[in-house]
Amino acid sequence: MSNFIVYSGTKSSNLKSKCCLEWKIMNIRDLEYIIAVAKHKNFNKAAQDCFVSQPALSMQIKKLEDELGVAIFERFQKSVLVTAIGQQIIDKAQSLLTIVQDIKDLAATHNKTEDLLFRIGLFPTLAHYLLPQLIHTTLADKSPIKIYPIEEKSPILIQMLQSGKIDAALLAYDSLPQGLEFLPLFKDTFKLAVYDGHPLSQLPEIDISKLDDEAMLFLEKGHCLREQVLSLNINPAQSIQCNATGLETLRQMVIAKLGITIIPEIATLTSHNGIHYIDFKAPAPFREIGLVYRRGSAITKWLKAIELLVKKSVPSLASH
């Protein structure tokens, strides 16, 4: 079973040594146990998740707490709470386990001669438009890189990336947690989407500050595109908070003349009847799409190859 060494902080009792420090072995499985308990808030469910008996898991966690000299959990008859210091330990444990997995992935990728499968996350308003072209490009180029796509909202993808559940994520640039890197790939310019017959539909371009008298449609809360559009400081006469979970629903609402909206260029590359896309005057607002990955992970060796695949999938955007 894999182990790593941690300093226990105690001094040796050997008087011949000036200040000998005692080192103890901490089992990686112990860290998996405490993470599982923190996840389930239940020792039985955690034991099932780790494929061990509940008494064995409880004993190992108690032993770890005794060695560290702190209580990681507060135990009650029907519930478990994580202590303040316990949460800090669990966060460190998760980071260590992610590093351990990265080391394994690095070695496996180095020794691989067949296809390379990477788990790559995409947020919804990007996945629908980029993913088909990206998969087509990887197949057409007979690339050794194979993509296992995972569609989720951006905050969840960041969490999955930090915990090692995915290898990378295609995201719009934002401030990133420590340990994550951003490789810029292309700029996705925003456009105004209006319906046939709308007074603005004949304009070749528009100043974004001229939308104050309009009824604007927005995606539901939780989508990063919604936050990106709101950050443009537009003040429409009416903000229609619809339950649209994707751009296609939003597009159909514009076609139905329920309002107008702001849409990224990647969603306008194919034509649609009943809707017009108008450029914003320079400097036009945009979101920068890039590959987010863990520093030192196995995917770093293949960043250039993935960059070329993505840019080849959306050449009109990559050339901006």
N, C-alpha and C positions, 0 to 999 in steps of 0.2 A: 504494500500500500504506500502511496506517495506521501512524503512528509516534507516539511520545511522547518528551518530553525528560527526560533525567536528568542530574544534576550528576556530573561525573566526578571531582571532587575535586582536579584539578591546577591549578597556577597558570600564568598566561600568561607567556611569555618576553618580552613587550613591556615594556621597562624604563620606558617613559613612563607605564605604568599602575601605580598604587600596589599594587593587588592584584586584578588582573583574573582572573576565574575562567572556566575553559574549560567549555563545555557540549557534550555530545555527544548525538547522536540514537540512541536504541535502538529497534530495530524490534520491533513487537509479535509478529511471526512468530518472532523469536528466543526469546521467552518461551514461545511454543507449542512450539517445538522442545525446549527443556530440560525442559518438563513432560512431553512425550511420551517422552523418553529416561528420565526418572525413573520413569514409569509402566511402561514395558516392560523397563527395564534392558537395552536392546538398541538399537543405533543403526539397524540394518536395519528392525526392526519400527516404530521411531519414525518413520523416513523414510516408510514405507508409510502410516502413520497420518496423516502430514502431507502426503502426495501430493507429495513431492519426492524427488530422488535422495539416496542415502546420503552420497556425497561432498559434495554441496551442504549437507546438514544438518550434517555433521561440521565443515565449514569455517566455517559461521556460528557454531556453538557455540564452536569454538576462538577465533574472532575476538572473541566476547563475553567469553570468559574472559581473553583478553589485555587487552581494554579495561578490565575490572574489576580485573584483577591478582590473580585468585584462580582456583583450580581448582574447578569445579562438580562434575566427575566424576573418578573414578579409573578408568582404562581398563585392562582386562586382555584377554587373547586371546579369551576366550569369555564374559566378563561385564563389567558396568559397576557401579560403586558410587557412590553419592552421597556427597560429602564433607559434613562438618558444616556448613561455611559454605554449601555448595551447597544443602543442605536448607532453610536459612533463605532463600536467594535464591529457591528454587522456591516456597516458601510465599508469599513476597511477590508473586512473579509470578502465582500462581494468584489471589491477591486482586485484583491489578490487572486481570487478564483478566475476572474476574467483574464488576468495576466497569465495564469497557468494554462488556460485554454488557448490563449494566443500563442504560447510557446509550442503547444501540441500542434496547433494549426500551421504554424510556421514550418515545423519539421515535416509535417505531412505534405504541405504544398511544395516544399523543396524537393521531396522525393517522388512527387507525382509525375507520371509521364502521360497519363490519359487526361481526359477533360477535367477542367477545374470548375467546381460548382461553388458559387458565392451567393450567400443570402443577402439580397440587397432590398432595402426598404424604400418605398416611394409614398409620398402623401397623395391623397385622392385627386386633387385638382391637377396633378402632374401625371400620375400613373395612367389614367385613361388615354392620354394623348402620346406620351413618350414610350410606354411599354411595348405596344404592338410594333412600332418601328425599331425599337432597340432589339427585340427578339428576332425580328426579320433580318436585321443587320448581322447579328451574331451567327445566324444560320447561313446567310448568303456568303459571309466571309469565311465560313468554316473555322470560326474562332475556337480555340481551346477553352475559352471562358464561357461557362454556362451560368445563366442567372436564374436564381430561384427568387421570384419577386414576392415581397410582403407589403401589402397596402395597409397603411395605418396613418392616423393623424401624427403630425410632426412631434409633439411632446412624447407620445408613446414610442415612436421610433428612436428618439434620443435615449430613452430609458432602456430600450432593447439593445441599443448599441453599447451603452455603458455596461450592461450585464452580460454581454457576449452572445446574446440570442441572435443577432444578425452581424454580418461582416462589415457592412457599410450602408449608407442611406443617401439617396438623392433628395436634397432639401434646398429650400430657399435660404440664403445666407442670413444668419442671425448670430447673436452672441452665443458662443458654445461653452459647455462645461469644460473644465480642465481635463486634459488628456485626449481631447478630440481635435482633429484637424479638418480644414475645409479646402478642397481643391476646386477652384472656379471652373465651370464648364461652358455656360452660355448665359446671356441676358435674355430674359423673357419680358418683352415690353408690354405694358398695359395699353389696351384700346377701349374706346367707348362703344358699347353695343346698343343700337337703337332699332326700333321696329320700322317697317315700311310705312311711309307717310308721316313719320315724326318730323317736326320742324327742323331738327338738326341733321336729318338723314342725307341732305345734299351737300353738307360741308365736307371739304377734303381733309380738314383738321380743325381742332378746337382747343382753346385754352382751358386747362383743367379748372381754373377758377370761375369759369362761366357756367357751372353746373348747379348754382345755388337755387335756381327756380325749378329744378327737375325732381321727379319722383324716382328715387334710386332703389334698386333691388339689391339685397345682400344675402350671402349664404348664412346658414344658421351659425350660432356661436360654437366655437371650438375649432373652426377651420382657419388655418394660417392665412389663407387668401383673404378672408374677411378682415383679419387684423391688418394685413398689408394694405388693403384698399382704404380702411378707416384711417390709417396713418398718413394718407395723402392730404388730410386736412380739408376735405370737401365738406360743404355744409348744405346739402340738398334741402329743398323745401319740404320734402317728405321722404323719410327713410322707411322702406317697407321691409320689415324683418320677417322673411318667409322661412318656411321649414325646408328649403332646398338644401339637400346634402351634397349636391354635385353641380358642376357647371352645366350639364345637359339639361337639368331641370330649370336652372336659371335662364338658360338660352330659350327654352320653350315658353317661359313666362314673359320674356321680352317679345317673342314672336306673337304671343297672345295679347300684346299691348297692355300688359299690366304694369309696365314701368321700363326703365332703362337700367343698364348696369355697366360695370367695368370688368373686363375679361382679359386674361393673358393671351398673348399672341399665339402661343402653342395650341390654344383651343380654337383658333380662327384659320388654321392652315387648310381646312377643307371648307368648301362653300355650303351655305345653308340658305334656303329660301325664306323670305320674310324678315330678314335681319340685315343690318348694315353695320360695318365696323369702321370707326373713325379714329384716325391717328390723333394723338395729343401733340400740341406744339412743343418744340424743343425748349428745355430738356424734358423729354418724355419720361414719365415714371416707369420703373421696371422692377422686377425681382431677379436676383442673381441666383441661378441654380448651380449647385455644385455637389461634389461627392464628399460626404462626411464620414470619417473613419477614425479608428483608434490609432493613436501614435504607437508604432512598433508592431502592429498586427500583420498577419500573413499577407493581407491584401495589398500592402504597400509596394510589394514587388511588381504588382500588376496594374498600378495606377495609370501609367501611360497608355497601356492597352485598353483599359476601360474608358479612359478619356477619349481616345480615338473612336471607339465604338459609339459612344454617346453623341459625339459631334457629327459623326457620319449619319446618325439616325435623324438628326434635325439640322441639316446643313444650312438652311436659311436663317436659323437662329444663331448657330455657332459662328457665322460669318459677320455678325454684328460687331 
